[in-house]
Amino acid sequence: MAVRSNNEKILFGVKLRHLRKQAGFAFSDFSKKTGMSISYLNEIEKGKKYPKQDKIMALADALSVDPEFLTSTKIPNQLKPIKDLLESNFLNELPLDLFGINLNKIIEIIADSPVKVGAFISTLVEIARNYSLQEENFYFGALRSYLEINNNYFEELEDAVIAFRKKHSLSGVTIAEEALRTILTDHFNYKIVNDGLSDYPELREIRSVFRPEDRTLLLNASLEKQQKIFQFAKEIGFQELGLVDRALTASIIRVENFEQALSHFSASYFSAALIVSRDAFIEDMKNLFAQERWNPQSLKDISLKYNATHEVIFQRMTNILPRFLGLSKIFIQRNSLNPRNGKVNIERELHIEEKHRPHFSALGEHYCRRWISVALLYKLNNLEEPRERFEPLVEAQISEYHNTSDTYLCMTMATSKLQFGKMVSLTIGIKVDDNLKHKIRFYQDQTIPTRTVNITCERCPITDCEDRVSEPIQLHNKLKKQAIQKALNDILNAK
């Protein structure tokens, strides 16, 4: 007897459920007609069991259909989205159990209302096709949701770092590059080539490549010391955590499945936690927020203290602030500016506790230059002396989002990544409420500018904006539609 796949069982069950309901049979009626117990029929419909041939004949006879129709891949049009979903790589690759999701329950929900829910799924698929959304966007989106659900704090990874530090006697605040290099070479049998990618100009933006055959780590020669430390610590994370499913480049060029995306996150988290010790960093954050005046140098000094990249410091802030300082309504955003075309992109964002503003990526639109995250990029780009671009710019801003009650204290650090042909800003925003006012003393500092901001110029109604670079086209279209609707309502309501 052929062994049936999980998808075959589910598809058979969904088809059976659809035909039974279409025929108007309750489970009790269907049980009498087929001579099978209600519990057995229920297990078939839920995709847990696939009936033997004699039972298939009885089911087909009760439903007045050809037995071959039940066992074939043919399916009513209303159920086609279910078939598409089952054949999707998303479901094949995503570890639904990680999110506590039962695939059979999803299918059951769709089967209960196949026309409405099926149309919804088909629409999502079509939108994805029209906007060229690929599997990797889905995986990274799922990963971001996973991090947000967990407030971007993972105790098991923190514990793994503490155990690793103890095992290798890494007790200092700053971990030396050579110490990590030695652990990789001596403990994990790595070979490290400092200038391993220079013969491949196509890889000039790749920080490192790991060659598993001979356990060789090829480094980009342009890496700064802090970046090397992060890469070494991340490779240690892969090995120490036993993460096998990984890409061989420092950053994933094309993610193949969700597990791979999760592995890279876990290794990066391990790296950041190893470089920036949790307990010491908690005290640093308390001291920073206890200051009466906003001092940009304080944030720079913290980076120097740990010999960490600015991105690591901002990442650790998202780990620590919600859990240990009670500042849970935060977001982090990474923006980049391409000096060649002046275009700003949102490369990464994470929202904790709720969806904060901004949380919008608009294709071909101009992001509001009143944001401190965007303004600092242009300020950095306009510096006359190129050498100054290597010195990070750090500023704070009270951002009040237009026509909303949402206000955030934003701290931004902008740096030049000239070796990668762009400039990058990192922003952490903390929602202004009574809790923030109580815990961050420098919030009252009058030197911190307050600005009304929006999403993009194309959607912004602010008329006296000196930073506007485009007319509010999207806003005009929206207002035009509203005016048309109002006129129609006036006609229909006229007496």
Secondary structure, 3 states (H helix, E strand, C coil): CCCCCHHHHHHHHHHHHHHHHHHCCCHHHHHHHHCCCHHHHHHHHCCCCCCCHHHHHHHHHHHCCCHHHHHCCCCCHHHHHHHHHHHCHHHHHCCHHHHCCCHHHHHHHHHHCHHHHHHHHHHHHHHHHHCCCCHHHHHHHHHHHHHHHCCCCCHHHHHHHHHHHHHCCCCCCCCCHHHHHHHHHHHCCCEEECCCCCCCHHHCCCCEEEECCCCEEEECCCCCHHHHHHHHHHHHHHHHCCCCCCCCECCCCCCCCHHHHHHHHHHHHHHHHHHCCHHHHHHHHHHHHCCCCCCHHHHHHHHHHHCCCHHHHHHHHHHHHHHHCCCCCEEEEEEEEECCCCEEEEEEEEEECCCCCCCCCCCCCCECCCCHHHHHHHHHHCCCCHHHHHCCEEEEEEEEECCCCCEEEEEEEEEEEHHHCEEEEEEEEEECCHHHHHHCHHHHCCCCCEEEECCEHHHCCCCCCCCCCCCCHHHHHHHHHHHHHHHHHHHHHCC
